[in-house]
Amino acid sequence: MTGSGLPGGPAPRGQKAGREPWYAPLPPCEATVPCGQGRHVIRWEAGELRLPSHSDPEAELVLAALGGEKARCVEVARIWQRHLADLTVLGIGPRGGADEVAVSWDDVDAAAQATQGGGGGSRVAVARRLASPPAAAMARAAIRHRQYQQEADEASQRRLDMLSLLALGTGFQVRLIGHVIAAHADRADEPDEYGHSIRPALKAALAGRVALVAERWVGIDPDQVEVALHRGDGWGSVELAGRGEQRRLRVSLPVWWLARVWACGLALTGRHLVVAVERAAWPDAQLLALRVPRAEPVSLSAHASDGPPGTPDAPHWEI
């Protein structure tokens, strides 16, 4: 961790030499955070989280461990780092432009106070149930209590982490989703730390977002969109078949689409469904896009301008 920039995560495996990182089409993003006696800016830029008001976050963490005040900016940066590869983020963050998840820092503070005010009664309850317990029973009860307390503390911390990340705003939420996808896109067939497949979580994240884009693109009900994870080379496929209630849009895209296209605000550009980014350097991008389903993709040049009023972190792309 450094004062000027916090890395967005390890470089994705399998990324070709010379290819721009997934976030190349994204502008910087800022949020203000109540910290100390005022409000400080936290900035995301080129894949890094930056703390302009804190020149030495590591030193501040040491002071906090010795009993000093913990700077919220520094703590938020640590939370960001903890969840850069957390797949549960994909189910919490927004799925589309109108899918805003609004959480304030007051909400975070209220949750923290509720957490600090709870607990503590279980030790008494155990003691009352065991009036004259044998030593072995007391030991087992103590172990169970420690396990319960640890699980409860972890759940409370996780809830506070998620609320803090949501309080940063939609721009940060979308970028965090991009980082999570980048951490897993090249290892979709590998199990997680518990031995479970991560493919269902990645497919669900892709399907929920593609369906909303398809609704705007061709006017189809999101429930009539069938999404699959594309394997192998190429960008995938898009086919429209059937009529009425039997109408189906079948879309197959690689996991990387969520980071390189969706998270960069490029999914629907100039009434085209963007299926890949060929080259990019904010505010310009060369795209591979479809005008209609089953058409051959065409290469398009796009340029970004500032987003609508009130959404400075959401670029508006035009062909």
ZADO-1210 file (C-alpha; in nm, 4 decimals, padded with zeros to 6 digits):
<atoms>
<atom x="00.0000" y="00.0000" z="00.0000" code="MET" pos="1"/>
<atom x="00.1336" y="00.3420" z="-00.0923" code="THR" pos="2"/>
<atom x="00.0150" y="00.6924" z="-00.0326" code="GLY" pos="3"/>
<atom x="-00.0383" y="00.7817" z="-00.3946" code="SER" pos="4"/>
<atom x="-00.1725" y="00.4587" z="-00.5416" code="GLY" pos="5"/>
<atom x="-00.3060" y="00.1214" z="-00.4350" code="LEU" pos="6"/>
<atom x="-00.2761" y="-00.1461" z="-00.7044" code="PRO" pos="7"/>
<atom x="-00.6024" y="-00.2646" z="-00.8494" code="GLY" pos="8"/>
<atom x="-00.4902" y="-00.6264" z="-00.8372" code="GLY" pos="9"/>
<atom x="-00.2491" y="-00.8667" z="-01.0057" code="PRO" pos="10"/>
<atom x="-00.2159" y="-00.8622" z="-01.3824" code="ALA" pos="11"/>
<atom x="-00.4557" y="-01.1154" z="-01.5385" code="PRO" pos="12"/>
<atom x="-00.3019" y="-01.4403" z="-01.6528" code="ARG" pos="13"/>
<atom x="-00.3057" y="-01.5015" z="-02.0249" code="GLY" pos="14"/>
<atom x="-00.3147" y="-01.1332" z="-02.1202" code="GLN" pos="15"/>
<atom x="-00.1264" y="-01.0858" z="-02.4457" code="LYS" pos="16"/>
<atom x="00.1891" y="-00.8783" z="-02.4466" code="ALA" pos="17"/>
<atom x="00.1187" y="-00.5208" z="-02.5467" code="GLY" pos="18"/>
<atom x="-00.2565" y="-00.5463" z="-02.4947" code="ARG" pos="19"/>
<atom x="-00.4081" y="-00.2647" z="-02.2932" code="GLU" pos="20"/>
<atom x="-00.5481" y="-00.3502" z="-01.9490" code="PRO" pos="21"/>
<atom x="-00.9235" y="-00.3954" z="-01.9236" code="TRP" pos="22"/>
<atom x="-00.9692" y="-00.0505" z="-01.7669" code="TYR" pos="23"/>
<atom x="-00.7992" y="00.1405" z="-02.0514" code="ALA" pos="24"/>
<atom x="-01.1340" y="00.2942" z="-02.1687" code="PRO" pos="25"/>
<atom x="-01.2237" y="00.4233" z="-01.8202" code="LEU" pos="26"/>
<atom x="-01.1765" y="00.7783" z="-01.6866" code="PRO" pos="27"/>
<atom x="-01.0710" y="00.8528" z="-01.3280" code="PRO" pos="28"/>
<atom x="-01.3360" y="00.8269" z="-01.0596" code="CYS" pos="29"/>
<atom x="-01.3607" y="01.0156" z="-00.7291" code="GLU" pos="30"/>
<atom x="-01.5603" y="00.9958" z="-00.4073" code="ALA" pos="31"/>
<atom x="-01.5529" y="01.2014" z="-00.0874" code="THR" pos="32"/>
<atom x="-01.5238" y="01.0158" z="00.2411" code="VAL" pos="33"/>
<atom x="-01.5742" y="01.1517" z="00.5960" code="PRO" pos="34"/>
<atom x="-01.2282" y="01.1165" z="00.7484" code="CYS" pos="35"/>
<atom x="-01.1069" y="01.2732" z="01.0724" code="GLY" pos="36"/>
<atom x="-01.2571" y="01.6191" z="01.1114" code="GLN" pos="37"/>
<atom x="-01.3368" y="01.6678" z="00.7438" code="GLY" pos="38"/>
<atom x="-01.3973" y="01.4947" z="00.4134" code="ARG" pos="39"/>
<atom x="-01.1220" y="01.3538" z="00.1945" code="HIS" pos="40"/>
<atom x="-01.1158" y="01.2506" z="-00.1706" code="VAL" pos="41"/>
<atom x="-01.0560" y="00.8873" z="-00.2658" code="ILE" pos="42"/>
<atom x="-00.9606" y="00.8505" z="-00.6296" code="ARG" pos="43"/>
<atom x="-00.9540" y="00.5555" z="-00.8682" code="TRP" pos="44"/>
<atom x="-00.7315" y="00.6038" z="-01.1708" code="GLU" pos="45"/>
<atom x="-00.5780" y="00.3594" z="-01.4201" code="ALA" pos="46"/>
<atom x="-00.6556" y="00.0569" z="-01.2050" code="GLY" pos="47"/>
<atom x="-00.5270" y="00.2050" z="-00.8792" code="GLU" pos="48"/>
<atom x="-00.6971" y="00.3442" z="-00.5706" code="LEU" pos="49"/>
<atom x="-00.5319" y="00.6670" z="-00.4584" code="ARG" pos="50"/>
<atom x="-00.5467" y="00.8579" z="-00.1283" code="LEU" pos="51"/>
<atom x="-00.4387" y="01.2169" z="-00.2067" code="PRO" pos="52"/>
<atom x="-00.4847" y="01.3295" z="00.1559" code="SER" pos="53"/>
<atom x="-00.2692" y="01.0510" z="00.3056" code="HIS" pos="54"/>
<atom x="00.0990" y="01.0469" z="00.2131" code="SER" pos="55"/>
<atom x="00.1884" y="00.7396" z="00.4236" code="ASP" pos="56"/>
<atom x="-00.1096" y="00.5068" z="00.4850" code="PRO" pos="57"/>
<atom x="00.1112" y="00.2298" z="00.6249" code="GLU" pos="58"/>
<atom x="00.2432" y="00.4586" z="00.8988" code="ALA" pos="59"/>
<atom x="-00.1117" y="00.5607" z="00.9850" code="GLU" pos="60"/>
<atom x="-00.2080" y="00.1954" z="01.0232" code="LEU" pos="61"/>
<atom x="00.0796" y="00.1411" z="01.2670" code="VAL" pos="62"/>
<atom x="-00.0288" y="00.4412" z="01.4735" code="LEU" pos="63"/>
<atom x="-00.3876" y="00.3148" z="01.4752" code="ALA" pos="64"/>
<atom x="-00.2679" y="-00.0260" z="01.6008" code="ALA" pos="65"/>
<atom x="-00.0933" y="00.1546" z="01.8891" code="LEU" pos="66"/>
<atom x="-00.4168" y="00.3237" z="01.9915" code="GLY" pos="67"/>
<atom x="-00.4286" y="00.6223" z="01.7605" code="GLY" pos="68"/>
<atom x="-00.7240" y="00.7267" z="01.5485" code="GLU" pos="69"/>
<atom x="-00.7803" y="00.5097" z="01.2409" code="LYS" pos="70"/>
<atom x="-00.8234" y="00.7140" z="00.9243" code="ALA" pos="71"/>
<atom x="-01.1382" y="00.6077" z="00.7391" code="ARG" pos="72"/>
<atom x="-00.9745" y="00.6649" z="00.3980" code="CYS" pos="73"/>
<atom x="-00.7005" y="00.4172" z="00.4867" code="VAL" pos="74"/>
<atom x="-00.9513" y="00.1657" z="00.6194" code="GLU" pos="75"/>
<atom x="-01.1648" y="00.1951" z="00.3046" code="VAL" pos="76"/>
<atom x="-00.8542" y="00.1330" z="00.0944" code="ALA" pos="77"/>
<atom x="-00.7823" y="-00.1835" z="00.2937" code="ARG" pos="78"/>
<atom x="-01.1437" y="-00.2964" z="00.2436" code="ILE" pos="79"/>
<atom x="-01.1068" y="-00.2360" z="-00.1310" code="TRP" pos="80"/>
<atom x="-00.7947" y="-00.4536" z="-00.1367" code="GLN" pos="81"/>
<atom x="-00.9664" y="-00.7327" z="00.0573" code="ARG" pos="82"/>
<atom x="-01.2462" y="-00.7644" z="-00.1991" code="HIS" pos="83"/>
<atom x="-01.0662" y="-00.7231" z="-00.5319" code="LEU" pos="84"/>
<atom x="-01.1226" y="-01.0922" z="-00.6059" code="ALA" pos="85"/>
<atom x="-01.4431" y="-01.1450" z="-00.4035" code="ASP" pos="86"/>
<atom x="-01.7037" y="-01.3095" z="-00.6263" code="LEU" pos="87"/>
<atom x="-01.9889" y="-01.2069" z="-00.3958" code="THR" pos="88"/>
<atom x="-01.9307" y="-00.8483" z="-00.5147" code="VAL" pos="89"/>
<atom x="-02.0802" y="-00.9542" z="-00.8501" code="LEU" pos="90"/>
<atom x="-02.4171" y="-01.0177" z="-00.6866" code="GLY" pos="91"/>
<atom x="-02.4222" y="-00.6963" z="-00.4834" code="ILE" pos="92"/>
<atom x="-02.3117" y="-00.4281" z="-00.7281" code="GLY" pos="93"/>
<atom x="-02.5257" y="-00.2692" z="-01.0018" code="PRO" pos="94"/>
<atom x="-02.6361" y="-00.4598" z="-01.3128" code="ARG" pos="95"/>
<atom x="-02.7212" y="-00.1605" z="-01.5296" code="GLY" pos="96"/>
<atom x="-02.7276" y="00.2174" z="-01.5495" code="GLY" pos="97"/>
<atom x="-03.0632" y="00.2454" z="-01.3716" code="ALA" pos="98"/>
<atom x="-02.9731" y="-00.0151" z="-01.1103" code="ASP" pos="99"/>
<atom x="-02.8281" y="00.2248" z="-00.8541" code="GLU" pos="100"/>
<atom x="-02.7359" y="00.0890" z="-00.5120" code="VAL" pos="101"/>
<atom x="-02.7530" y="00.3911" z="-00.2794" code="ALA" pos="102"/>
<atom x="-02.5757" y="00.3659" z="00.0572" code="VAL" pos="103"/>
<atom x="-02.4601" y="00.6680" z="00.2587" code="SER" pos="104"/>
<atom x="-02.1767" y="00.6953" z="00.5096" code="TRP" pos="105"/>
<atom x="-02.4468" y="00.7569" z="00.7715" code="ASP" pos="106"/>
<atom x="-02.5774" y="00.4088" z="00.6889" code="ASP" pos="107"/>
<atom x="-02.2274" y="00.2671" z="00.7378" code="VAL" pos="108"/>
<atom x="-02.1887" y="00.4440" z="01.0736" code="ASP" pos="109"/>
<atom x="-02.5298" y="00.3237" z="01.1921" code="ALA" pos="110"/>
<atom x="-02.4407" y="-00.0360" z="01.1030" code="ALA" pos="111"/>
<atom x="-02.1068" y="-00.0067" z="01.2830" code="ALA" pos="112"/>
<atom x="-02.2748" y="00.1250" z="01.5980" code="GLN" pos="113"/>
<atom x="-02.5323" y="-00.1556" z="01.5892" code="ALA" pos="114"/>
<atom x="-02.2512" y="-00.4102" z="01.5583" code="THR" pos="115"/>
<atom x="-02.0601" y="-00.2628" z="01.8527" code="GLN" pos="116"/>
<atom x="-02.3732" y="-00.2597" z="02.0658" code="GLY" pos="117"/>
<atom x="-02.4608" y="-00.6260" z="02.0104" code="GLY" pos="118"/>
<atom x="-02.3213" y="-00.9516" z="02.1494" code="GLY" pos="119"/>
<atom x="-02.1810" y="-01.0238" z="02.4931" code="GLY" pos="120"/>
<atom x="-02.4809" y="-01.2099" z="02.6343" code="GLY" pos="121"/>
<atom x="-02.3947" y="-01.5586" z="02.5191" code="SER" pos="122"/>
<atom x="-02.1179" y="-01.6087" z="02.7769" code="ARG" pos="123"/>
<atom x="-02.3654" y="-01.5442" z="03.0580" code="VAL" pos="124"/>
<atom x="-02.6221" y="-01.7768" z="02.9017" code="ALA" pos="125"/>
<atom x="-02.3692" y="-02.0613" z="02.8814" code="VAL" pos="126"/>
<atom x="-02.2691" y="-02.0111" z="03.2445" code="ALA" pos="127"/>
<atom x="-02.6319" y="-02.0205" z="03.3619" code="ARG" pos="128"/>
<atom x="-02.7128" y="-02.3376" z="03.1686" code="ARG" pos="129"/>
<atom x="-02.4137" y="-02.5160" z="03.3228" code="LEU" pos="130"/>
<atom x="-02.4585" y="-02.4692" z="03.6968" code="ALA" pos="131"/>
<atom x="-02.1983" y="-02.7330" z="03.7905" code="SER" pos="132"/>
<atom x="-02.0564" y="-02.8426" z="03.4581" code="PRO" pos="133"/>
<atom x="-01.7757" y="-03.0954" z="03.4263" code="PRO" pos="134"/>
<atom x="-01.4476" y="-02.9676" z="03.2898" code="ALA" pos="135"/>
<atom x="-01.4930" y="-03.1401" z="02.9513" code="ALA" pos="136"/>
<atom x="-01.8365" y="-02.9840" z="02.9019" code="ALA" pos="137"/>
<atom x="-01.7020" y="-02.6409" z="02.9906" code="MET" pos="138"/>
<atom x="-01.4178" y="-02.6802" z="02.7421" code="ALA" pos="139"/>
<atom x="-01.6568" y="-02.7818" z="02.4633" code="ARG" pos="140"/>
<atom x="-01.8875" y="-02.4918" z="02.5432" code="ALA" pos="141"/>
<atom x="-01.5944" y="-02.2491" z="02.5382" code="ALA" pos="142"/>
<atom x="-01.4811" y="-02.3782" z="02.1971" code="ILE" pos="143"/>
<atom x="-01.8324" y="-02.3505" z="02.0545" code="ARG" pos="144"/>
<atom x="-01.8640" y="-01.9996" z="02.1915" code="HIS" pos="145"/>
<atom x="-01.5333" y="-01.8907" z="02.0376" code="ARG" pos="146"/>
<atom x="-01.6358" y="-02.0380" z="01.7019" code="GLN" pos="147"/>
<atom x="-01.9746" y="-01.8670" z="01.7168" code="TYR" pos="148"/>
<atom x="-01.8174" y="-01.5365" z="01.8155" code="GLN" pos="149"/>
<atom x="-01.5596" y="-01.5585" z="01.5382" code="GLN" pos="150"/>
<atom x="-01.8262" y="-01.6350" z="01.2770" code="GLU" pos="151"/>
<atom x="-02.0457" y="-01.3513" z="01.4058" code="ALA" pos="152"/>
<atom x="-01.7535" y="-01.1076" z="01.3999" code="ASP" pos="153"/>
<atom x="-01.6592" y="-01.2113" z="01.0468" code="GLU" pos="154"/>
<atom x="-02.0188" y="-01.1711" z="00.9268" code="ALA" pos="155"/>
<atom x="-02.0434" y="-00.8254" z="01.0858" code="SER" pos="156"/>
<atom x="-01.7118" y="-00.7169" z="00.9354" code="GLN" pos="157"/>
<atom x="-01.8161" y="-00.8430" z="00.5936" code="ARG" pos="158"/>
<atom x="-02.1434" y="-00.6491" z="00.6140" code="ARG" pos="159"/>
<atom x="-01.9570" y="-00.3306" z="00.7063" code="LEU" pos="160"/>
<atom x="-01.7097" y="-00.3929" z="00.4238" code="ASP" pos="161"/>
<atom x="-01.9887" y="-00.4235" z="00.1680" code="MET" pos="162"/>
<atom x="-02.1681" y="-00.1138" z="00.2959" code="LEU" pos="163"/>
<atom x="-01.8440" y="00.0868" z="00.2793" code="SER" pos="164"/>
<atom x="-01.7796" y="-00.0221" z="-00.0781" code="LEU" pos="165"/>
<atom x="-02.1357" y="00.0641" z="-00.1786" code="LEU" pos="166"/>
<atom x="-02.1055" y="00.4043" z="-00.0096" code="ALA" pos="167"/>
<atom x="-01.8240" y="00.4933" z="-00.2510" code="LEU" pos="168"/>
<atom x="-02.0884" y="00.5216" z="-00.5249" code="GLY" pos="169"/>
<atom x="-02.1789" y="00.3571" z="-00.8536" code="THR" pos="170"/>
<atom x="-01.8559" y="00.4517" z="-01.0327" code="GLY" pos="171"/>
<atom x="-01.6452" y="00.2619" z="-00.7786" code="PHE" pos="172"/>
<atom x="-01.8922" y="-00.0263" z="-00.7637" code="GLN" pos="173"/>
<atom x="-01.8697" y="-00.0821" z="-01.1395" code="VAL" pos="174"/>
<atom x="-01.4909" y="-00.0604" z="-01.1369" code="ARG" pos="175"/>
<atom x="-01.4690" y="-00.3082" z="-00.8502" code="LEU" pos="176"/>
<atom x="-01.6785" y="-00.5538" z="-01.0511" code="ILE" pos="177"/>
<atom x="-01.4274" y="-00.5114" z="-01.3333" code="GLY" pos="178"/>
<atom x="-01.1400" y="-00.5932" z="-01.0974" code="HIS" pos="179"/>
<atom x="-01.3171" y="-00.9026" z="-00.9641" code="VAL" pos="180"/>
<atom x="-01.3811" y="-01.0291" z="-01.3167" code="ILE" pos="181"/>
<atom x="-01.0172" y="-00.9629" z="-01.4112" code="ALA" pos="182"/>
<atom x="-00.9056" y="-01.1737" z="-01.1145" code="ALA" pos="183"/>
<atom x="-01.1094" y="-01.4752" z="-01.2318" code="HIS" pos="184"/>
<atom x="-01.1668" y="-01.4487" z="-01.6073" code="ALA" pos="185"/>
<atom x="-00.8684" y="-01.6635" z="-01.7043" code="ASP" pos="186"/>
<atom x="-00.9367" y="-01.9241" z="-01.4367" code="ARG" pos="187"/>
<atom x="-01.3099" y="-01.9822" z="-01.4777" code="ALA" pos="188"/>
<atom x="-01.2635" y="-02.3595" z="-01.4691" code="ASP" pos="189"/>
<atom x="-01.0566" y="-02.3603" z="-01.1521" code="GLU" pos="190"/>
<atom x="-01.2230" y="-02.4206" z="-00.8125" code="PRO" pos="191"/>
<atom x="-01.2391" y="-02.1608" z="-00.5383" code="ASP" pos="192"/>
<atom x="-01.0673" y="-02.1986" z="-00.2008" code="GLU" pos="193"/>
<atom x="-01.3417" y="-02.4378" z="-00.0881" code="TYR" pos="194"/>
<atom x="-01.3178" y="-02.6577" z="-00.3957" code="GLY" pos="195"/>
<atom x="-01.6383" y="-02.5241" z="-00.5550" code="HIS" pos="196"/>
<atom x="-01.6697" y="-02.4234" z="-00.9190" code="SER" pos="197"/>
<atom x="-01.6701" y="-02.0481" z="-00.9803" code="ILE" pos="198"/>
<atom x="-01.8292" y="-02.0822" z="-01.3244" code="ARG" pos="199"/>
<atom x="-02.1930" y="-02.0544" z="-01.1980" code="PRO" pos="200"/>
<atom x="-02.1157" y="-01.7228" z="-01.0237" code="ALA" pos="201"/>
<atom x="-01.9473" y="-01.5852" z="-01.3357" code="LEU" pos="202"/>
<atom x="-02.2322" y="-01.7001" z="-01.5602" code="LYS" pos="203"/>
<atom x="-02.4942" y="-01.5443" z="-01.3312" code="ALA" pos="204"/>
<atom x="-02.3034" y="-01.2151" z="-01.3274" code="ALA" pos="205"/>
<atom x="-02.2813" y="-01.2157" z="-01.7074" code="LEU" pos="206"/>
<atom x="-02.6430" y="-01.3211" z="-01.7638" code="ALA" pos="207"/>
<atom x="-02.7953" y="-01.0568" z="-01.5358" code="GLY" pos="208"/>
<atom x="-02.6104" y="-00.7737" z="-01.7075" code="ARG" pos="209"/>
<atom x="-02.6370" y="-00.8971" z="-02.0667" code="VAL" pos="210"/>
<atom x="-03.0151" y="-00.9368" z="-02.0289" code="ALA" pos="211"/>
<atom x="-03.0607" y="-00.5703" z="-01.9348" code="LEU" pos="212"/>
<atom x="-02.8405" y="-00.4576" z="-02.2238" code="VAL" pos="213"/>
<atom x="-03.0342" y="-00.6802" z="-02.4658" code="ALA" pos="214"/>
<atom x="-03.3628" y="-00.5268" z="-02.3514" code="GLU" pos="215"/>
<atom x="-03.2398" y="-00.1830" z="-02.4567" code="ARG" pos="216"/>
<atom x="-03.0757" y="-00.3154" z="-02.7746" code="TRP" pos="217"/>
<atom x="-03.3582" y="-00.5140" z="-02.9384" code="VAL" pos="218"/>
<atom x="-03.6538" y="-00.4548" z="-02.7038" code="GLY" pos="219"/>
<atom x="-03.6697" y="-00.8101" z="-02.5760" code="ILE" pos="220"/>
<atom x="-03.7901" y="-00.9132" z="-02.2317" code="ASP" pos="221"/>
<atom x="-03.4866" y="-00.9959" z="-02.0126" code="PRO" pos="222"/>
<atom x="-03.6499" y="-01.3299" z="-01.9258" code="ASP" pos="223"/>
<atom x="-03.6255" y="-01.4240" z="-02.2956" code="GLN" pos="224"/>
<atom x="-03.2478" y="-01.3817" z="-02.3045" code="VAL" pos="225"/>
<atom x="-03.0386" y="-01.6974" z="-02.2706" code="GLU" pos="226"/>
<atom x="-02.6731" y="-01.6392" z="-02.1845" code="VAL" pos="227"/>
<atom x="-02.3783" y="-01.8780" z="-02.1972" code="ALA" pos="228"/>
<atom x="-02.0092" y="-01.8358" z="-02.1224" code="LEU" pos="229"/>
<atom x="-01.8122" y="-01.8513" z="-02.4452" code="HIS" pos="230"/>
<atom x="-01.5037" y="-02.0726" z="-02.4413" code="ARG" pos="231"/>
<atom x="-01.2090" y="-02.0639" z="-02.6772" code="GLY" pos="232"/>
<atom x="-01.1030" y="-01.8033" z="-02.9289" code="ASP" pos="233"/>
<atom x="-01.3224" y="-01.5314" z="-03.0761" code="GLY" pos="234"/>
<atom x="-01.5854" y="-01.3093" z="-02.9213" code="TRP" pos="235"/>
<atom x="-01.8754" y="-01.5601" z="-02.9146" code="GLY" pos="236"/>
<atom x="-02.2175" y="-01.5436" z="-03.0823" code="SER" pos="237"/>
<atom x="-02.5575" y="-01.3696" z="-03.0725" code="VAL" pos="238"/>
<atom x="-02.8701" y="-01.5220" z="-03.2308" code="GLU" pos="239"/>
<atom x="-03.2376" y="-01.4208" z="-03.2249" code="LEU" pos="240"/>
<atom x="-03.5006" y="-01.6895" z="-03.2929" code="ALA" pos="241"/>
<atom x="-03.8738" y="-01.7491" z="-03.2493" code="GLY" pos="242"/>
<atom x="-04.1696" y="-01.5155" z="-03.2119" code="ARG" pos="243"/>
<atom x="-04.3944" y="-01.3939" z="-02.9332" code="GLY" pos="244"/>
<atom x="-04.3529" y="-01.5855" z="-02.6114" code="GLU" pos="245"/>
<atom x="-04.1177" y="-01.8256" z="-02.7887" code="GLN" pos="246"/>
<atom x="-03.8820" y="-01.5455" z="-02.8899" code="ARG" pos="247"/>
<atom x="-03.5294" y="-01.6016" z="-02.7589" code="ARG" pos="248"/>
<atom x="-03.2048" y="-01.4094" z="-02.7825" code="LEU" pos="249"/>
<atom x="-02.9177" y="-01.6523" z="-02.7318" code="ARG" pos="250"/>
<atom x="-02.5947" y="-01.4796" z="-02.6357" code="VAL" pos="251"/>
<atom x="-02.2558" y="-01.6396" z="-02.5805" code="SER" pos="252"/>
<atom x="-01.9787" y="-01.4089" z="-02.4599" code="LEU" pos="253"/>
<atom x="-01.6499" y="-01.4588" z="-02.2760" code="PRO" pos="254"/>
<atom x="-01.6211" y="-01.3689" z="-01.9079" code="VAL" pos="255"/>
<atom x="-01.3840" y="-01.0873" z="-02.0046" code="TRP" pos="256"/>
<atom x="-01.6757" y="-00.9021" z="-02.1682" code="TRP" pos="257"/>
<atom x="-01.7947" y="-00.7942" z="-01.8232" code="LEU" pos="258"/>
<atom x="-01.4697" y="-00.6126" z="-01.7484" code="ALA" pos="259"/>
<atom x="-01.3499" y="-00.4878" z="-02.0859" code="ARG" pos="260"/>
<atom x="-01.6897" y="-00.3887" z="-02.2248" code="VAL" pos="261"/>
<atom x="-01.9646" y="-00.3654" z="-01.9611" code="TRP" pos="262"/>
<atom x="-01.7625" y="-00.2152" z="-01.6757" code="ALA" pos="263"/>
<atom x="-01.6224" y="00.0448" z="-01.9153" code="CYS" pos="264"/>
<atom x="-01.9712" y="00.1628" z="-02.0137" code="GLY" pos="265"/>
<atom x="-01.9372" y="00.0353" z="-02.3711" code="LEU" pos="266"/>
<atom x="-02.1968" y="-00.2438" z="-02.3817" code="ALA" pos="267"/>
<atom x="-02.4425" y="-00.0473" z="-02.5966" code="LEU" pos="268"/>
<atom x="-02.2743" y="00.2217" z="-02.8043" code="THR" pos="269"/>
<atom x="-02.4400" y="00.3970" z="-03.0947" code="GLY" pos="270"/>
<atom x="-02.7253" y="00.1396" z="-03.0926" code="ARG" pos="271"/>
<atom x="-02.4677" y="-00.1350" z="-03.1429" code="HIS" pos="272"/>
<atom x="-02.4027" y="-00.4235" z="-02.9052" code="LEU" pos="273"/>
<atom x="-02.0294" y="-00.4089" z="-02.8391" code="VAL" pos="274"/>
<atom x="-01.8810" y="-00.7573" z="-02.8171" code="VAL" pos="275"/>
<atom x="-01.5118" y="-00.6701" z="-02.7825" code="ALA" pos="276"/>
<atom x="-01.2683" y="-00.3824" z="-02.7430" code="VAL" pos="277"/>
<atom x="-00.9901" y="-00.3975" z="-02.9999" code="GLU" pos="278"/>
<atom x="-00.7874" y="-00.0992" z="-02.8760" code="ARG" pos="279"/>
<atom x="-00.8511" y="00.1681" z="-02.6177" code="ALA" pos="280"/>
<atom x="-00.6973" y="00.4678" z="-02.4469" code="ALA" pos="281"/>
<atom x="-00.9398" y="00.7008" z="-02.2724" code="TRP" pos="282"/>
<atom x="-01.1286" y="00.8833" z="-02.4230" code="PRO" pos="283"/>
<atom x="-01.1003" y="00.6816" z="-02.7476" code="ASP" pos="284"/>
<atom x="-01.1710" y="00.3178" z="-02.8274" code="ALA" pos="285"/>
<atom x="-01.1835" y="00.0894" z="-03.1281" code="GLN" pos="286"/>
<atom x="-01.4735" y="-00.1519" z="-03.0895" code="LEU" pos="287"/>
<atom x="-01.6092" y="-00.4701" z="-03.2417" code="LEU" pos="288"/>
<atom x="-01.9878" y="-00.4411" z="-03.2470" code="ALA" pos="289"/>
<atom x="-02.3156" y="-00.5805" z="-03.3842" code="LEU" pos="290"/>
<atom x="-02.5920" y="-00.3655" z="-03.5299" code="ARG" pos="291"/>
<atom x="-02.8447" y="-00.6514" z="-03.5184" code="VAL" pos="292"/>
<atom x="-02.8350" y="-01.0157" z="-03.4006" code="PRO" pos="293"/>
<atom x="-02.6648" y="-01.2677" z="-03.6328" code="ARG" pos="294"/>
<atom x="-02.4917" y="-00.9909" z="-03.8252" code="ALA" pos="295"/>
<atom x="-02.1186" y="-00.9918" z="-03.8770" code="GLU" pos="296"/>
<atom x="-01.9462" y="-00.7653" z="-03.6240" code="PRO" pos="297"/>
<atom x="-01.7966" y="-00.4436" z="-03.7583" code="VAL" pos="298"/>
<atom x="-01.5090" y="-00.2340" z="-03.6304" code="SER" pos="299"/>
<atom x="-01.6168" y="00.1065" z="-03.5001" code="LEU" pos="300"/>
<atom x="-01.4312" y="00.4053" z="-03.3592" code="SER" pos="301"/>
<atom x="-01.5820" y="00.5561" z="-03.0457" code="ALA" pos="302"/>
<atom x="-01.5088" y="00.8692" z="-02.8477" code="HIS" pos="303"/>
<atom x="-01.6210" y="00.9433" z="-02.4913" code="ALA" pos="304"/>
<atom x="-01.7453" y="01.2638" z="-02.3378" code="SER" pos="305"/>
<atom x="-01.8519" y="01.3410" z="-01.9831" code="ASP" pos="306"/>
<atom x="-02.1649" y="01.1641" z="-01.8685" code="GLY" pos="307"/>
<atom x="-02.5006" y="01.3294" z="-01.7955" code="PRO" pos="308"/>
<atom x="-02.5187" y="01.5833" z="-01.5089" code="PRO" pos="309"/>
<atom x="-02.4806" y="01.4096" z="-01.1750" code="GLY" pos="310"/>
<atom x="-02.2980" y="01.1083" z="-01.3255" code="THR" pos="311"/>
<atom x="-01.9398" y="01.2288" z="-01.3842" code="PRO" pos="312"/>
<atom x="-01.8016" y="00.8757" z="-01.3453" code="ASP" pos="313"/>
<atom x="-02.0203" y="00.7283" z="-01.6224" code="ALA" pos="314"/>
<atom x="-01.8766" y="00.8261" z="-01.9632" code="PRO" pos="315"/>
<atom x="-02.1039" y="00.8783" z="-02.2627" code="HIS" pos="316"/>
<atom x="-01.9662" y="00.7002" z="-02.5697" code="TRP" pos="317"/>
<atom x="-02.0496" y="00.7994" z="-02.9264" code="GLU" pos="318"/>
<atom x="-01.9498" y="00.6473" z="-03.2599" code="ILE" pos="319"/>
</atoms>
